[in-house]
Amino acid sequence: MSKKGIAGGVVHSMPADLRKALMSAPAARVVWEDITPLARNEWICWVLSVKKPETRTLHIKRTREELIEGKRRPCCWAGCPHR
């Protein structure tokens, strides 16, 4: 687990902005802790892979929302190329 008690990914460390979003949404955090380290890595890489700050903000918001909905991986994304 990384700082503040949220598990990270396999390859990628938990970014502070994503950590903050998950800490503010207990339902998302429950799902986050239930998914595999590889699945967490996919979400983290999906957030880190964008170039624009606005897109990153949208990815973080969508990560939180989709985890609350019970989704376990980012939809419509080829996956982390760093595996």
N, C-alpha and C positions, 0 to 999 in steps of 0.2 A: 504494500500500500504506500501511496505517496503521502505527502504532507496533508494534514487535516483529515486523514482517514478515508480518502477515496482511492480506490484501486485504479491503477494505470493500465497501459497496454503492454504488449510484449516488446515492441520496438520503440514506440513513441512514449515520451513522458507526458503526463497530464498538464496541459497548458492552464495557466491561472484563470483565464476568462471562461473556459469550459468548466473548470472546477467550481468557480463561483456560481455559474448557472445551475449546475447539478446540486450544489449545496442549498440553493434557494428553492428547489423543487423536490421535496421528499419522495414523491411518487416516482420521479425519474431516477432518483438515486437508488431506490430499492431495485428497480430493473437493472440499473447500471451494475450494481454489485452482484446481481444474479447471472448476468451474461458472462461468457468465457473471456479470458484475457485477449484472445484473438479477435473476438467481436468488439471488445473495448478498443483495441488497436485500430480496427476499421473506422470506428466513429472518430477517434482522435485524428487519424490520418486524413479523414474526410474534411475535418475542420481545418487542419493545417495546410491542406493541398491548394487552397484558393489563394488568389493574388490580391484581391481588393479587400480592404477592411470591411466594407459594407456586406460583401458576400460572406465573409467569415462570421459576421454578426448574425446573418440569416442562417448560416449553417449551425451555429450554436443554438439559436432559438429553435430551429427545426429538430436538432438532436434532442433537446429537452422535451419538446412536444411529442416526438415520435416514440421516445422511451416511455413517456406517460401512457401513450396508446398501446404499449406493449411490443413495439417493434424491436428486434434484436440486432439488426444490421441496417446500415444506410441503404436506402432504396435507389435503384437506377444508377449505380456507381460501379465501375469496374473492380474496385477493391484496392487495397494498399499495395503499391508496387515494391515496398520495402520488406515484404515478408520473406 
